[in-house]
């Protein structure tokens, strides 16, 4: 019996400008490792829609698809402001 391996998908192409990292601080972004929907390597991370995806892969996808909202950051935690007096 022979087994055939599917070639790994190439990671998204690097953009010319820096990509802001997504802020996924909520524990719902973690689950059992599965294959990333973009690069096919395993990751415990999940998008808001439950897709297994690395934050780096998601950020690169966002840069390649401006205006689309497939991957988004968490909303800021309430009560924590960055503009201190």
ZALUMGU-765526 format. One line per field, with one value per residue: y, z, x of N, C-alpha, C, O in turn; chain. Coordinates in nm, 4 decimals. Atoms other than C-alpha are relative to their C-alpha. Layout:
<atoms>
n_north <- [Y  ...]
n_up <- [Z  ...]
n_east <- [X  ...]
ca_north <- [Y  ...]
ca_up <- [Z  ...]
ca_east <- [X  ...]
c_north <- [Y  ...]
c_up <- [Z  ...]
c_east <- [X  ...]
o_north <- [Y  ...]
o_up <- [Z  ...]
o_east <- [X  ...]
ronu <- [A  ...]
</atoms>
This chain:
<atoms>
n_north <- [-0.1176  -0.1235  -0.1190  -0.1212  -0.1198  -0.1239  -0.1002  -0.1085  -0.1268  -0.1031  -0.1065  -0.1217  -0.0833  -0.1092  -0.1311  -0.0977  -0.0835  0.0805  0.0379  -0.0031  0.1285  0.0070  0.0119  0.1084  0.0258  0.0813  0.1424  0.0724  0.0119  0.1173  0.1290  0.1077  -0.0303  0.0428  -0.0614  -0.1377  -0.0036  -0.0706  0.0606  0.1433  0.0470  0.0054  -0.1141  0.0032  -0.1270  -0.0045  -0.1325  -0.0229  0.0916  0.1361  0.0585  0.0200  -0.0888  -0.0726  -0.1454  -0.0531  0.0319  -0.0839  -0.1371  -0.0067  0.0096  -0.1316  -0.0958  0.0322  -0.0182  -0.1178  -0.0257  0.1191  0.0171  0.1419  0.0102  -0.1279  -0.0005  -0.0093  -0.1342  -0.0288  0.0363  -0.1164  -0.0473  -0.0157  -0.1046  -0.0237  -0.1422  -0.0330  -0.1430]
n_up <- [0.0000  0.0031  -0.0471  0.0729  -0.0837  0.0690  -0.0260  -0.0891  0.0654  -0.0246  -0.0849  0.0754  0.0386  -0.0924  0.0549  0.0048  -0.1204  -0.1193  -0.0251  -0.1435  -0.0545  -0.0564  -0.1458  -0.0372  -0.1408  -0.0576  -0.0018  0.1029  0.1198  -0.0156  0.0000  0.0376  0.1257  0.1305  0.1096  0.0372  0.1276  0.1000  0.0265  -0.0241  -0.1144  -0.1158  -0.0901  -0.0941  0.0082  0.0744  0.0314  -0.0593  0.0654  -0.0367  0.0940  -0.0493  0.0785  -0.0742  0.0052  0.1072  0.1271  0.0079  0.0269  0.1394  0.0829  -0.0090  0.0805  0.1407  0.0304  -0.0744  0.0047  -0.0380  -0.1452  -0.0369  -0.1255  -0.0709  -0.1379  -0.1074  -0.0474  -0.1219  -0.1245  -0.0624  -0.1220  0.0161  0.0991  0.0205  -0.0131  -0.1427  -0.0323]
n_east <- [0.0847  -0.0779  0.0714  -0.0370  0.0012  0.0349  -0.1039  0.0414  0.0297  -0.1003  0.0512  0.0335  -0.1134  -0.0290  0.0342  -0.1083  0.0064  0.0240  0.1384  0.0290  0.0411  0.1341  0.0056  0.0898  -0.0291  0.1066  -0.0291  0.0756  -0.0831  -0.0855  0.0680  -0.0919  -0.0699  0.0502  -0.0763  0.0327  0.0723  -0.0791  -0.1314  0.0157  -0.0779  0.0890  0.0072  0.1121  0.0728  0.1260  0.0527  0.1316  0.0935  -0.0350  -0.0949  -0.1359  -0.0871  -0.1037  0.0203  -0.0840  0.0675  0.1195  -0.0441  -0.0441  0.1206  0.0650  -0.0770  0.0215  0.1423  0.0472  0.1435  0.0756  -0.0046  -0.0045  -0.0731  0.0041  -0.0504  0.0985  0.0278  -0.0756  0.0667  0.0618  -0.0632  -0.1447  -0.0253  -0.1429  -0.0301  -0.0026  -0.0178]
ca_north <- [0.0000  0.3347  0.6635  0.9911  1.3123  1.6359  1.9040  2.1743  2.5013  2.7893  3.0550  3.3861  3.6221  3.8831  4.2358  4.5354  4.7237  4.5989  4.4201  4.5038  4.1958  4.0893  4.1181  3.7843  3.8001  3.6098  3.2430  3.1461  3.1808  2.8599  2.5000  2.1634  2.1904  2.1658  2.2580  2.6295  2.7070  2.9142  2.7411  2.3907  2.3704  2.2868  2.5638  2.5884  2.9368  3.0078  3.3096  3.4659  3.2374  2.9300  2.8771  2.7269  2.9943  3.1437  3.5130  3.5769  3.3984  3.5892  3.9218  3.8479  3.7482  4.0769  4.2718  4.0910  4.1463  4.5061  4.5937  4.2349  4.1331  3.7610  3.8035  4.0780  4.1741  4.1437  4.4547  4.6353  4.5099  4.7434  4.9532  4.9403  5.2625  5.3501  5.7280  5.7785  6.1234]
ca_up <- [0.0000  -0.0933  0.0622  -0.1235  0.0491  -0.0561  -0.1016  0.1632  0.0573  0.0213  0.2907  0.1830  0.0058  0.2256  0.1803  0.1027  0.4141  0.7755  0.8745  1.2116  1.4289  1.5290  1.8979  1.9984  2.3796  2.4416  2.5357  2.2715  2.0136  2.1399  2.0802  1.9872  1.7143  1.3600  1.0211  0.9377  0.6587  0.4842  0.5267  0.6315  0.9295  1.2673  1.5030  1.8200  1.7198  1.5949  1.4220  1.5374  1.2896  1.4385  1.1508  1.2485  1.1431  1.2614  1.3519  1.1097  0.8257  0.9058  0.9103  0.5748  0.4302  0.5574  0.3899  0.0607  0.0821  0.2030  0.2876  0.3663  0.7251  0.7373  1.0243  1.2854  1.6238  1.9534  2.0843  2.3589  2.7088  2.8880  3.1677  3.0344  2.8624  2.7168  2.7610  3.1231  3.2816]
ca_east <- [0.0000  0.1431  0.0516  0.0477  0.1312  -0.0295  0.2383  0.2256  0.0704  0.3124  0.2837  0.1299  0.3672  0.5371  0.3942  0.6147  0.4986  0.4896  0.1686  0.0103  -0.0296  -0.3766  -0.4664  -0.6175  -0.6031  -0.9268  -0.8945  -1.1520  -0.8735  -0.7098  -0.8171  -0.6675  -0.4030  -0.5345  -0.3936  -0.3860  -0.6339  -0.3661  -0.0260  -0.1443  0.0981  -0.0560  -0.1639  -0.3745  -0.4952  -0.8475  -0.9982  -1.3257  -1.5029  -1.3322  -1.0883  -0.7512  -0.5012  -0.1713  -0.1844  0.1015  -0.0791  -0.3984  -0.2122  -0.0501  -0.3884  -0.5375  -0.2552  -0.3180  -0.6966  -0.7515  -1.1090  -1.2118  -1.2856  -1.2074  -0.9572  -1.0023  -0.8569  -1.0407  -1.2097  -1.0146  -1.0910  -1.3287  -1.1847  -0.8300  -0.7408  -0.4039  -0.4350  -0.3374  -0.3584]
c_north <- [0.1239  0.1160  0.1195  0.1187  0.1204  0.1014  0.1130  0.1271  0.1010  0.1071  0.1239  0.0843  0.1166  0.1341  0.0947  0.0880  -0.0892  -0.0237  0.0078  -0.1370  0.0087  -0.0171  -0.1048  -0.0390  -0.0904  -0.1483  -0.0815  -0.0166  -0.1222  -0.1264  -0.1071  0.0337  -0.0625  0.0693  0.1404  -0.0015  0.0673  -0.0688  -0.1506  -0.0571  0.0058  0.1243  -0.0190  0.1253  -0.0120  0.1456  0.0171  -0.0938  -0.1461  -0.0686  -0.0167  0.0821  0.0639  0.1498  0.0615  -0.0262  0.0885  0.1452  0.0182  -0.0083  0.1340  0.1022  -0.0231  0.0233  0.1206  0.0197  -0.1200  -0.0254  -0.1471  -0.0187  0.1371  -0.0168  0.0001  0.1468  0.0259  -0.0410  0.1256  0.0343  0.0159  0.0984  0.0240  0.1475  0.0425  0.1490  0.0189]
c_up <- [0.0000  0.0488  -0.0786  0.0934  -0.0857  0.0293  0.0857  -0.0802  0.0342  0.0910  -0.0827  -0.0270  0.0966  -0.0638  0.0050  0.1238  0.1216  0.0231  0.1506  0.0473  0.0560  0.1511  0.0331  0.1435  0.0659  -0.0111  -0.1029  -0.1295  0.0066  0.0073  -0.0331  -0.1319  -0.1216  -0.1060  -0.0302  -0.1376  -0.1103  -0.0319  0.0230  0.1079  0.1225  0.0872  0.0974  -0.0104  -0.0859  -0.0255  0.0710  -0.0585  0.0311  -0.0961  0.0677  -0.0877  0.0924  -0.0083  -0.1124  -0.1359  -0.0192  -0.0306  -0.1435  -0.0953  0.0003  -0.0876  -0.1490  -0.0446  0.0773  -0.0180  0.0353  0.1495  0.0412  0.1364  0.0658  0.1393  0.0983  0.0318  0.1254  0.1236  0.0647  0.1297  -0.0095  -0.1118  -0.0073  0.0174  0.1447  0.0207  0.0865]
c_east <- [0.0892  -0.0861  0.0502  -0.0138  -0.0340  0.1110  -0.0558  -0.0232  0.1090  -0.0586  -0.0316  0.1249  0.0159  -0.0364  0.1191  0.0030  -0.0253  -0.1490  -0.0257  -0.0481  -0.1407  0.0095  -0.1055  0.0295  -0.1033  0.0344  -0.0759  0.0789  0.0919  -0.0846  0.1042  0.0667  -0.0683  0.0843  -0.0527  -0.0673  0.0814  0.1322  0.0033  0.0915  -0.0906  0.0119  -0.1153  -0.0875  -0.1252  -0.0391  -0.1345  -0.1052  0.0312  0.0957  0.1359  0.0935  0.1027  -0.0289  0.0816  -0.0638  -0.1236  0.0364  0.0456  -0.1187  -0.0729  0.0712  -0.0231  -0.1444  -0.0557  -0.1507  -0.0853  0.0196  -0.0030  0.0670  0.0051  0.0594  -0.1160  -0.0241  0.0821  -0.0799  -0.0559  0.0727  0.1496  0.0251  0.1482  0.0370  -0.0121  0.0215  0.1208]
o_north <- [0.1366  0.1177  0.1314  0.1325  0.1401  0.1187  0.1542  0.1573  0.1016  0.1427  0.1419  0.0860  0.1737  0.1593  0.0709  0.1411  -0.1982  0.0633  -0.0523  -0.2023  0.1119  -0.0823  -0.0759  -0.1421  -0.1434  -0.1924  -0.1958  -0.0861  -0.1420  -0.1286  -0.0789  0.0927  -0.1794  0.1563  0.1627  -0.0698  0.0562  -0.0827  -0.2157  -0.1791  0.0864  0.1829  -0.0750  0.1337  -0.0899  0.2332  -0.0747  -0.1264  -0.2357  -0.1881  0.0741  0.0588  0.1010  0.1972  0.1546  0.0629  0.1386  0.2106  0.1199  0.0589  0.1801  0.1828  0.0719  0.0288  0.1038  -0.0028  -0.1047  0.0093  -0.1837  -0.0973  0.2337  -0.1284  0.0347  0.2310  -0.0684  -0.0290  0.2293  -0.0539  0.0695  0.0667  0.0070  0.1809  0.0960  0.2143  0.1317]
o_up <- [0.0834  0.0318  -0.1071  0.1664  -0.1935  0.1453  0.0707  -0.1748  0.1455  0.0775  -0.1912  0.0525  0.1426  -0.1786  0.0779  0.1586  0.1073  -0.0049  0.2283  -0.0197  0.1090  0.2009  0.0312  0.1673  0.1741  -0.1124  -0.1300  -0.2207  -0.0824  0.0725  -0.0381  -0.2198  -0.1210  -0.0749  -0.0386  -0.2291  -0.2278  -0.1495  -0.0116  0.1235  0.1265  0.1008  0.0609  0.0560  -0.1811  0.0580  0.1384  0.0075  -0.0173  -0.0825  0.1376  -0.2083  0.2054  -0.1081  -0.1785  -0.2208  -0.1288  -0.1100  -0.2061  -0.1984  -0.1043  -0.1547  -0.2272  -0.1644  0.1642  -0.1256  0.0581  0.2052  0.1334  0.2182  0.0044  0.1898  0.0640  0.0094  0.1987  0.1262  0.0668  0.2015  0.0826  -0.2298  0.0910  0.0183  0.1876  -0.0572  0.1243]
o_east <- [0.1788  -0.2080  0.1693  -0.1120  0.0221  0.1483  -0.1708  0.0495  0.1616  -0.1757  0.0237  0.2188  -0.0830  0.0001  0.2153  0.1085  -0.0808  -0.2315  0.0486  -0.1281  -0.1818  0.1012  -0.2251  0.0924  -0.0780  0.0886  -0.0392  0.0342  0.1745  -0.1890  0.2239  0.0038  -0.1069  0.1656  -0.1735  -0.0213  0.0464  0.1659  0.1019  0.0966  -0.1835  0.1192  -0.2187  -0.1908  -0.1299  -0.0162  -0.1813  -0.2038  -0.0381  0.1216  0.1811  0.1028  0.0709  -0.0832  0.0356  -0.0678  -0.1487  -0.0313  0.0161  -0.1203  -0.1185  0.0067  -0.0243  -0.1724  -0.1413  -0.2060  -0.2052  0.1238  -0.0759  0.0193  0.0504  0.0724  -0.2290  0.0628  0.1123  -0.2024  0.0104  0.1196  0.2112  0.0096  0.2202  0.1555  -0.1143  0.0909  0.1525]
ronu <- [A  A  A  A  A  A  A  A  A  A  A  A  A  A  A  A  A  A  A  A  A  A  A  A  A  A  A  A  A  A  A  A  A  A  A  A  A  A  A  A  A  A  A  A  A  A  A  A  A  A  A  A  A  A  A  A  A  A  A  A  A  A  A  A  A  A  A  A  A  A  A  A  A  A  A  A  A  A  A  A  A  A  A  A  A]
</atoms>
